[in-house]
């Protein structure tokens, strides 16, 4: 099967606007994350989201795993299998790794605790609730994988990846391991990484075209 033609920036019509919006959201979430004490509204919102029936948390748990490195690997495998776009597939893995380890670096810079420090009664459904919170690595990786998946999908299916990435972030709050600003920061960070990766993919394709043409 012939691979569909690639489109610049993964077919996103306004990548600069998307990037600017995400950069603004990342700065805004950072400004919240560094506030001490943690804003009261964020704590109350966290409690509301966290206080859901156990059945909801159970349903969200498998979706939440898309925020691990399994998410980009699944997307990369799908791109390789169905589109035969090896460059985009490899770029998806690289973007996922960048988001995962980049989020860890941001955590060390910001040093914001997880919800348990500020809400001792919060329901922790995964792990022991310790460690650093901003930004959410799961949210960042899920957002990165979502954008890369959207670049490979037909337009009628492009709504699915962002919905799943949104549920990953929501699940992190439901499971008691992140505050809302952590999740928003993670989403924004992940989208920026994915857009940057798509730009690099376009650059590689552009530079390889003359060589391919000469070979033909």
Long-range contacts (C-beta under 8 A, 24 or more apart in sequence): 1-84, 3-83, 3-84, 3-85, 4-83, 6-85, 6-88, 6-201, 6-205, 8-202, 9-151, 9-195, 9-198, 9-199, 9-202, 10-147, 10-148, 10-150, 10-151, 10-152, 10-198, 10-201, 11-150, 11-151, 11-155, 12-150, 12-151, 12-195, 12-198, 15-195, 15-198, 15-199, 18-191, 18-195, 19-191, 19-192, 19-195, 22-187, 22-188, 22-189, 22-191, 22-192, 22-195, 23-188, 23-192, 25-184, 25-185, 25-187, 25-188, 26-185, 26-188, 26-189, 26-192, 28-184, 29-134, 29-135, 29-181, 29-182, 29-184, 29-185, 29-188, 30-110, 30-134, 30-181, 30-185, 32-181, 33-110, 33-112, 33-133, 33-134, 33-179, 33-181, 33-182, 33-185, 34-110, 34-112, 37-118, 38-118, 38-179, 42-179, 42-180, 42-181, 43-118, 43-119, 43-179, 45-180, 46-115, 46-119, 46-122, 46-173, 46-179, 46-180, 47-119, 47-122, 49-170, 49-173, 49-174, 49-180, 50-115, 50-122, 50-123, 50-173, 50-174, 50-176, 51-123, 52-174, 56-174, 57-125, 57-171, 57-174, 57-175, 60-167, 60-170, 60-171, 60-174, 60-175, 61-125, 61-126, 61-171, 61-175, 63-164, 63-167, 63-168, 63-171, 64-126, 64-138, 64-167, 64-168, 64-171, 64-172, 64-175, 66-142, 66-145, 66-164, 66-165, 66-168, 67-136, 67-137, 67-138, 67-139, 67-140, 67-141, 67-142, 67-165, 67-168, 67-169, 67-171, 67-172, 68-138, 68-141, 69-96, 69-97, 69-100, 69-141, 71-96, 71-141, 71-142, 71-145, 71-168, 72-96, 72-97, 72-99, 72-141, 72-144, 72-145, 72-148, 74-145, 75-145, 75-148, 75-149, 75-152, 76-148, 78-149, 78-152, 79-148, 79-149, 79-152, 82-152, 83-152, 85-152, 87-201, 87-204, 87-205, 88-148, 88-151, 88-152, 88-201, 91-148, 91-197, 91-198, 91-200, 91-201, 92-145, 92-148, 92-149, 92-197, 94-197, 95-144, 95-145, 95-148, 95-193, 95-194, 95-197, 96-141, 96-144, 96-145, 96-148, 98-144, 98-193, 98-197, 99-137, 99-140, 99-141, 99-143, 99-144, 99-189, 99-190, 99-193, 99-194, 100-137, 100-140, 100-141, 102-140, 102-189, 102-193, 103-135, 103-136, 103-137, 103-140, 103-141, 103-186, 103-189, 104-137, 106-134, 106-135, 106-185, 106-189, 107-131, 107-132, 107-133, 107-134, 107-135, 107-137, 108-132, 110-134, 110-135, 112-179, 112-182, 114-177, 114-178, 114-179, 115-176, 115-177, 115-178, 115-179, 116-176, 118-179, 122-176, 123-176, 124-175, 124-176, 124-177, 125-174, 125-175, 125-176, 126-175, 126-176, 126-177, 127-177, 129-176, 129-177, 133-177, 133-178, 133-179, 133-182, 134-179, 134-181, 134-182, 134-185, 135-182, 135-185, 135-186, 135-189, 136-169, 136-172, 136-178, 136-182, 136-183, 136-185, 136-186, 137-186, 138-168, 138-169, 138-171, 138-172, 138-178, 138-186, 139-165, 139-168, 139-169, 139-172, 139-178, 139-182, 139-183, 139-185, 139-186, 139-187, 139-190, 140-186, 140-187, 140-189, 140-190, 140-193, 141-190, 142-168, 142-169, 142-186, 142-187, 142-190, 143-186, 143-187, 143-188, 143-189, 143-190, 143-191, 143-194, 144-190, 144-191, 144-193, 144-194, 144-197, 145-190, 145-194, 146-190, 146-194, 147-190, 147-191, 147-194, 147-195, 147-198, 148-194, 148-197, 148-198, 151-198, 165-190
